[in-house]
């Protein structure tokens, strides 16, 4: 009878150890999963950036024809990023006197195309000389490009 009690005691002890070991392993696995999930990088929206500015009537990467005082100024902005929304403003500044010749603002959202087209037109001719196109995203300077506006005589094709 004593051997039977001893076997029962050993069996109970062994069963308790098995239960305790499996419970510890389960808790350790859950804890390691929680730690590994916390250490995984969350997908964050990449801020919008201006990748390229193209200025000119054809808006191509090749050298555009000169811009005259009566020509509209077309600006193509290529952006990258996945941010849900951003305020984009484009300002044309005359470098001769620092005055703002034209300005436009638009709201870009997550569904906006990667290319934004801005067109500046005015009834009066543009001042000739060097100008600066300044691009702001959410109030911060994102890009800039200089351009020259030539006199009408310089723009006319020579025959």
C-alpha positions as CSV (number, residue, x, y, z in Angstrom):
1,X,0.0,0.0,0.0
2,X,2.9,2.2,0.7
3,X,4.2,1.7,-2.8
4,X,0.8,2.7,-4.2
5,X,0.7,5.9,-2.2
6,X,4.2,6.6,-3.3
7,X,3.3,6.1,-7.0
8,X,0.2,8.3,-6.5
9,X,2.4,11.1,-4.9
10,X,5.0,10.9,-7.7
11,X,2.2,10.9,-10.3
12,X,0.6,14.0,-8.8
13,X,4.0,15.7,-8.5
14,X,4.9,14.9,-12.1
15,X,1.4,16.1,-13.3
16,X,1.8,19.3,-11.4
17,X,5.2,19.9,-12.9
18,X,3.8,19.3,-16.4
19,X,0.9,21.7,-15.9
20,X,3.2,24.3,-14.3
21,X,5.7,24.0,-17.2
22,X,3.1,24.3,-19.9
23,X,1.5,27.3,-18.1
24,X,4.9,29.1,-17.9
25,X,5.7,28.4,-21.6
26,X,2.3,29.7,-22.6
27,X,2.7,32.9,-20.5
28,X,6.3,33.3,-21.9
29,X,5.0,32.9,-25.5
30,X,2.3,35.5,-25.0
31,X,4.7,37.8,-23.4
32,X,7.2,37.4,-26.2
33,X,4.5,37.9,-28.8
34,X,3.5,41.2,-27.1
35,X,7.1,42.3,-27.0
36,X,7.7,41.4,-30.6
37,X,4.5,43.2,-31.7
38,X,5.5,46.3,-29.8
39,X,9.0,46.2,-31.4
40,X,7.6,46.0,-34.9
41,X,7.6,49.4,-36.7
42,X,4.2,50.7,-37.3
43,X,3.4,51.9,-40.8
44,X,3.7,55.7,-40.6
45,X,2.7,58.1,-43.2
46,X,5.7,59.4,-45.0
47,X,5.6,63.2,-45.2
48,X,5.0,64.7,-48.5
49,X,8.1,66.0,-50.3
50,X,8.6,67.9,-53.6
51,X,10.7,65.6,-55.8
52,X,10.9,67.8,-58.9
53,X,9.8,71.2,-60.2
54,X,9.4,71.7,-63.9
55,X,8.6,75.2,-65.3
56,X,7.7,76.1,-68.8
57,X,4.9,76.0,-71.4
58,X,5.4,72.3,-72.2
59,X,6.4,71.2,-68.7
60,X,9.0,68.7,-69.8
61,X,12.3,67.9,-68.3
62,X,14.1,69.2,-71.5
63,X,15.1,72.8,-71.8
64,X,11.8,74.8,-72.3
65,X,11.6,77.8,-74.6
66,X,12.1,81.2,-73.0
67,X,9.2,82.6,-71.1
68,X,8.1,86.0,-72.3
69,X,6.2,88.8,-70.4
70,X,2.8,87.8,-71.9
71,X,3.2,84.0,-71.5
72,X,1.5,82.1,-68.8
73,X,3.9,80.5,-66.3
74,X,3.1,76.8,-65.9
75,X,4.6,74.9,-63.0
76,X,4.5,71.1,-62.6
77,X,5.3,69.7,-59.2
78,X,6.1,66.0,-58.7
79,X,5.6,64.9,-55.1
80,X,6.3,61.8,-53.1
81,X,5.0,60.7,-49.7
82,X,1.9,59.1,-48.1
83,X,0.8,61.8,-45.7
84,X,-3.0,62.1,-45.5
85,X,-3.1,65.8,-46.4
86,X,-0.9,68.9,-46.8
87,X,-1.3,72.5,-47.7
88,X,0.8,73.3,-50.9
89,X,1.5,76.9,-51.8
90,X,3.4,78.1,-54.8
91,X,4.7,81.7,-55.0
92,X,6.3,83.6,-57.9
93,X,8.7,86.2,-56.5
94,X,10.4,88.9,-58.6
95,X,14.0,89.0,-57.5
96,X,14.5,92.5,-58.7
97,X,12.5,94.0,-55.9
98,X,11.3,91.0,-53.8
99,X,7.7,91.6,-54.7
100,X,5.2,88.7,-55.0
101,X,4.1,88.5,-58.6
102,X,1.6,85.7,-58.1
103,X,0.6,83.0,-55.6
104,X,-1.6,80.0,-55.5
105,X,-2.5,77.5,-52.7
106,X,-4.1,74.1,-52.9
107,X,-4.9,71.3,-50.5
108,X,-3.4,67.9,-51.4
109,X,-5.0,64.9,-49.9
110,X,-4.1,61.2,-49.8
111,X,-6.0,60.6,-53.1
112,X,-4.2,63.4,-55.0
113,X,-2.1,62.5,-58.0
114,X,1.7,62.7,-57.7
115,X,1.8,65.6,-60.2
116,X,0.3,69.0,-59.3
117,X,-0.1,71.6,-62.0
118,X,-0.1,75.3,-61.2
119,X,-0.7,77.9,-63.9
120,X,0.0,81.6,-63.3
121,X,-1.7,84.1,-65.7
122,X,-2.3,87.8,-65.5
123,X,-3.7,90.5,-67.6
124,X,-0.7,92.7,-67.4
125,X,2.7,91.5,-68.7
126,X,5.1,89.9,-66.2
127,X,8.1,92.0,-65.2
128,X,11.2,90.9,-67.1
129,X,14.2,89.6,-65.2
130,X,14.9,86.8,-62.8
131,X,12.1,85.3,-60.7
132,X,11.9,82.7,-57.9
133,X,9.3,80.0,-57.6
134,X,9.0,79.1,-54.0
135,X,7.1,75.9,-53.0
136,X,5.8,75.5,-49.4
137,X,4.3,72.4,-47.8
138,X,2.4,73.0,-44.6
139,X,4.2,76.3,-44.2
140,X,7.7,75.0,-44.6
141,X,9.9,75.6,-47.6
142,X,9.9,72.4,-49.7
143,X,11.6,73.5,-52.9
144,X,12.5,76.5,-55.0
145,X,13.6,77.2,-58.6
146,X,14.7,80.3,-60.4
147,X,13.5,81.3,-63.8
148,X,14.0,84.2,-66.2
149,X,11.3,86.1,-68.0
150,X,12.7,87.6,-71.1
151,X,11.5,90.7,-73.1
152,X,9.2,90.1,-76.0
153,X,11.9,90.8,-78.5
154,X,14.2,88.1,-77.0
155,X,11.4,85.6,-77.1
156,X,10.2,86.2,-80.7
157,X,11.6,83.6,-83.1
158,X,14.4,85.0,-85.3
159,X,13.8,84.7,-89.1
